[in-house]
């Protein structure tokens, strides 16, 4: 037993092999003993919960193969005296697809599939390799890797620390590459069971962002690009993609004679 918590037990004296309790107040003493037994059991319960680790967390998260959620992000910029707020929708699909669509204050979309990221704003769009921007890649891997339960990707890019329980957990991620740590100090992801609820990012320049995530209700539609938006076509040569505006559908021909 824990010596600190259970020390009061030592104040009880043994007489003839039995506890020397006075008849008066016996009931109150027994209640005290019952309560103390529960307190002394707490370290053992905590020890059992301490077994919750990255392997168990990733196994739980990996069971969710796709999801849609809304987000609200608050960003504190070191050079500004006010915070910046944005909101929108997120979606992911295992093993490596992730989309962030910002709706306010302006519309923009970031879609990642594998190592390819496409950024769209209005009618403009750009596609590039994710690892060509290392600091962006490390943030994306933190979010995408956690959502999809990709333990290998997280351990490859971060030093990981898990705390809490399966019901309420916190995953702290610190980039392994010292050059990336000059950009991103840490990423803290927290959630409940198999649902990510918050992502907090601390940047080396003093900037900080906190994204609060609210899972969509069952039956909600997934994120889709606007019907009149740009269309991505396969390039003639490898290494890049081109974007062309969508063309209106041809009018149907009249009835045949």
Buried (B, 14 or more C-beta within 10 A) or exposed (E): EEEEBBEEEEEEEEEEEEEEBEEEEEEEBEEEBEEBEEEBBEBEEEEEEEEBEBEBBBEBBBEBEEBBBBBBBBBBBEEEEEEEEBBBBBBBBBEBBBBBBBBEEEEBBBBBEEEEBBBBEEEEBEBBEBEEEBBBBBBBBBBBBBBBBBBEBBBEBBEBBBEBBEEEBBBBBBBBEEEBBEBBBBBBBBBEBBBBBBBBBBBEEEBBBBBBBEBBEEEBEEBEBEEEBBEBEEEEEEEEBEBEEEEEEEEEEEEEE
